[in-house]
Amino acid sequence: MNSIKRFHVDARLSDIAIHGNTIYLAGQVPSEDVEGIRAQTADVLATIDRLLSEGGSDKRRVLMATIYLADMADYAGMNEAWDAWVPDGDAPPRATVEARLANPSWRVEIVVVAACA
């Protein structure tokens, strides 16, 4: 049976869980001082890059992404940052939904599942 490895664990959640050859990231949100949908999305994607690397993966190995937007009016701005980040030819399946996020200053939260290298 495969063990589960967890990284950055606190009382409520882990930022990363790895089981078998799959890495699961918790929902990633922007840093507190980042404003605007493009900047917040780029900030979240940079965090995702760092966490995937730590777990032995990268953005080319993303299997699925779920994007939560506080307001669908931010869809185009989020996509500008997303399109600059996603590798040509390796765009993963993705869902984007509107949701009330836990912090009113957050415009975006992204959850990723990826294959390990």
Disulfide bonds with the S-S distance in Angstrom:
none
